[in-house]
């Protein structure tokens, strides 16, 4: 099998596994068995190992001596780290994007906000929320920066799905509207400040451990 084909298969495997991890289908600490995954995707072990490396780079998996590759766990410290990184990078992206934002882009971002407000479940809300952020940031035209932000959004989504797996509360996103109002008025500093505050907001959602004991989960809600 050629190296190029291995890379293509590895990317496909990592995308599928990443989605399963993000949506909570693969639990923290679960071992990712190379043989089983290779069989599922009809692939050799080479692209599976490369897929594991890609997942590790995203912070979604961890390789442990004598324990193999497992789904990475996370704690409040990591949630805060991702929020702070997103706030810094998205603020930078928005400053560069603002001069290139058109009325059509802002209208599309407003529609994404309305869809998020009307979302019936956490998956629909997360997709609309991510679309809003991508719309207002993409015009910065800084590919590496946007790729880093995309990875952080994946981590944010994982925290979100974990926190709201037992129920969903609809919300009205006033921060998105404030960001759009500032951008329409050419107030970039205000838009950046609201965006960074918005991303840094960490929410709480009650849940229960396997034992039945109440626990508190944290998620980035912006």
N, C-alpha and C positions, 0 to 999 in steps of 0.2 A: 504494500500500500504506500502511495507517495506521501511525502511529508505534508504537502498542501492539502491532500484529502484528509489526513489525520487531523490537521488543524481545524478543518471545517466540521468534522464529526465531533471533535472535542468542544468546539464552541456550541454546537447544538446540544450536546449532553449537559454542558455547564449551564446553559440557559434554562433547560427543562428542570434540572436539579435546583437551580437558584429559585425558580418560581415555586417549587414545592417547599423549599425552606422558608421563603418569604411568606407564603400563605399558611404556614404552620402545618403542612402535610407531613413534613419530616421534622420531628421534634429535636430540640437541643439535646446533644449528647448521643443521638442515634448514630450508630456506626454505618458508614457508607461502604457497602461491600463491593469491592472491585469486580468480583466474578459475576454477581447478580446484575450489576449495572451493565457490564459488557454484554451479558446475555440478553438483557432487555433491549438494548440498542443495536444488537447484532454487530458489535464492534470488538476489536482486539483490546488488549489491556493498555496499549500505548495511548490512544486518545482518551481513555478513561482516566489514566494518570494525569494527563494534561488538563482534563476537565477539573480534576481535583485541585490542581495548582491554581487554576483560574478562580475556583470557589474560595480558596485560601486567600488569594489576592484581594477578593471582595470582602473578606472577613466573615464569610458564611460557613466556612469549614476550617477545621484545625487538624493537623497531623501530629499524632502523639506516638512516641516510641513504644513499641509492643502493643499498642492499642489501635493502630491503624488510623484512618481518616474518619472524623466524626463531625456531625453538625455542630457548629460553634454555639456556645451558650452566650448570654449577654446579661448585663446588670445595669443599674442606674447610671454608673459612671460612664459606661459606653454610650448609653442613650444621650447623656449630656455632651459627651465628646462629639458625637455625630451632629447634634443640634448646633454646637458652637462652630464646627467646621462648615456646616451648611450655611449658617448665617454669614460667616466671613466670605465664603466663595460666592454665594448668591448675591451678596452686596456688591462684590467686585464685578460680577457678570452684569448686574443691572445697570451699574454706572456706565459700562461700555455699550450696553444694549439701548439705553434710553434715547440717544440721538437718532436711532434707526427704527424706533417703534412707530408704526403707522396707526391710523384710526381703525383700519381693518383688523390689525393684530389685537388692539385693545378691545375691540368689540368681541372678537373670538375669545379672549381671556375672560371677558365679562360673562359670556355664555357658559364657559366652563365653570365659573363660579356659581351660576344659577343651577347648573346640573349637579354640582356638589351639594348645594343646599337641598335639592330635591332627592338626593340619593337615598335609596331604600336600604342599603347595606354598606358595610365598610369597604367592600371591594369597589363598588361604584363610586363611593366618595373618594377613595384613594386615587382612582384613575382620573377623575375630574380634577382633583387637586394637583396631581402631577402634571396634567395637561396645562393648567393655569400657569404653573411655575415655568414650564418649558417654553410656553408661548412668549412670556415677557423676557426670558433670558436668552433664548436662541439667537436673537439678532446681534448679540455681542460678537458672534462669529469667531469664538475662541474654542477650538475643538477639544483641546486637552482639558480646559477648564470645564466645559460642558460634560465631558466624559466623567470627570471626577465628581461633578454634581449628580450625575445620573447614578453613580455607584452609591453615593450617600443617600439618595432618594430610595434606593432599594433597601438600604439598612433601615431608613425611617419607616418604610412600609412594613418591614418585618416586625419592628417594635409595635406598630399600630395594630397589625393583625393579631399579635399575641395579646395585646391589651383588650381588644374588643371582640375576641372570639366568642364570648358568651352573650353578647348582645350589642346593639348599636343604638346610639343616640343621635338623632338628626341635629344639625347645627346650622346657624346662619353665619357665614363668614364675613364679618364686617371688616376684618383686616384686608382681605382681597379688594373689597370695594374702596377702602381708604388708599391702598396702593394705586389702584387704577385712577382714582380722582386726582391724586398727586401727579401721576404721569401725564394725564390729559392736560393738566395745568402747567406742565413743564417744571414741576418742583421735584427734581431728581433726588436731592438730599433727603427730603421728607419721605419719598417713596422708598429709598434705601433704608432709612431708619425704621419705618413701619415693617418692611420686609424682614429685617434682621430681628426685630422684636417678635414678630409673628413666628419665625422659624425657631426661635429660642424658647417658645412656649412649650412646656412639658406638661402633659395631662396625666391623670390618674384614672384607672378603671379597676373596680373590685373584681376579683375572680376567686377561684378556689383551686387549691393544689389537689393532686390525685388522692391524698389522704382525706380530702374534704375540708381541710382547714382553710380559713379565709386568708388570702394573700393580696398584696397590692401590686399591680403592674403599672409601669410607666411607658408612655409613648409620646413621641414628637407628634403634635397635632396640627402643625402648619405645613 
